[in-house]
Amino acid sequence: MSKVITTITYAVKPEARAAYEKHIAQLKSLLTAAGKDYTIFEVEGKKNQFLEMFVTATEAEYEALEDSMTPEMEALISQVGTLVDKGGMKYTTYIEKF
């Protein structure tokens, strides 16, 4: 039973920060209410650079993560995506090995 960490990194357009904060707060509320281990970090010293992190207890839970999103969660994720700068989002997945 290996833990899995998924990170999503991106920069938010400066003019979209207020909308981003509103949408990401709603998303975090929904995800944590649904029992997801989800955290958002802002990169120290780099305004508008963010990292979202999901932690799942098993690989099976990780595989089911996307399917467990509600339509409201999916809509918020899509809205957040429109606020990201031209660099886009970068996804990284880490699987516990030892």
Secondary structure per residue as TSV (DSSP state, phi and psi in degrees):
chain	resnum	aa	ss	phi	psi
A	1	M	-	360.0	93.5
A	2	S	-	-93.9	134.6
A	3	K	-	-70.3	154.0
A	4	V	E	-130.9	133.2
A	5	I	E	-115.7	129.8
A	6	T	E	-118.0	129.3
A	7	T	E	-118.0	147.9
A	8	I	E	-129.7	120.0
A	9	T	E	-115.9	146.6
A	10	Y	E	-171.1	167.4
A	11	A	E	-115.1	138.1
A	12	V	B	-92.9	139.2
A	13	K	-	-57.6	132.0
A	14	P	G	-53.8	-39.6
A	15	E	G	-73.4	-10.6
A	16	A	G	-104.5	5.4
A	17	R	H	-59.8	-44.0
A	18	A	H	-61.2	-44.2
A	19	A	H	-65.5	-40.0
A	20	Y	H	-58.7	-49.1
A	21	E	H	-58.9	-39.4
A	22	K	H	-64.5	-50.4
A	23	H	H	-68.2	-42.3
A	24	I	H	-69.4	-32.8
A	25	A	H	-65.4	-40.8
A	26	Q	H	-64.5	-43.5
A	27	L	H	-63.2	-46.6
A	28	K	H	-59.4	-42.1
A	29	S	H	-60.3	-45.9
A	30	L	H	-65.1	-44.3
A	31	L	H	-66.7	-43.3
A	32	T	H	-69.8	-34.9
A	33	A	H	-64.0	-28.7
A	34	A	T	-86.0	4.7
A	35	G	T	85.8	12.5
A	36	K	-	-81.4	142.2
A	37	D	E	-88.9	96.8
A	38	Y	E	-136.3	131.0
A	39	T	E	-138.8	150.3
A	40	I	E	-121.9	134.2
A	41	F	E	-123.6	146.6
A	42	E	E	-104.4	135.9
A	43	V	-	-68.6	125.4
A	44	E	T	-63.0	130.2
A	45	G	T	81.4	0.8
A	46	K	S	-131.8	86.9
A	47	K	T	-56.5	137.8
A	48	N	T	73.5	10.4
A	49	Q	E	-101.0	124.2
A	50	F	E	-127.4	157.5
A	51	L	E	-134.2	125.1
A	52	E	E	-102.0	143.0
A	53	M	E	-135.1	126.7
A	54	F	E	-108.0	136.1
A	55	V	E	-122.3	126.7
A	56	T	E	-117.9	149.2
A	57	A	S	-75.3	-24.3
A	58	T	S	-142.7	164.2
A	59	E	H	-66.4	-33.6
A	60	A	H	-64.4	-41.2
A	61	E	H	-64.1	-39.4
A	62	Y	H	-61.0	-46.9
A	63	E	H	-60.6	-30.7
A	64	A	H	-89.7	-4.6
A	65	L	H	-57.6	-51.2
A	66	E	G	-62.6	-40.4
A	67	D	G	-69.1	-18.8
A	68	S	G	-87.9	-0.8
A	69	M	-	-76.0	136.1
A	70	T	-	-81.4	164.1
A	71	P	H	-57.7	-36.1
A	72	E	H	-65.5	-42.1
A	73	M	H	-62.8	-44.9
A	74	E	H	-61.7	-39.2
A	75	A	H	-64.4	-42.3
A	76	L	H	-66.5	-40.3
A	77	I	H	-60.2	-42.7
A	78	S	H	-63.6	-42.8
A	79	Q	H	-63.3	-42.6
A	80	V	H	-60.3	-40.9
A	81	G	H	-58.5	-30.8
A	82	T	H	-75.2	-13.3
A	83	L	T	-96.8	-3.9
A	84	V	B	-82.4	144.4
A	85	D	-	-70.2	-179.9
A	86	K	T	-63.6	-14.1
A	87	G	T	-70.9	-18.0
A	88	G	-	72.9	-170.5
A	89	M	-	-103.9	141.9
A	90	K	E	-118.9	125.2
A	91	Y	E	-104.6	136.6
A	92	T	E	-136.7	137.1
A	93	T	E	-120.9	132.3
A	94	Y	E	-117.1	131.9
A	95	I	E	-115.7	127.3
A	96	E	-	-63.6	130.5
A	97	K	-	-116.8	-29.0
A	98	F	-	-127.3	360.0
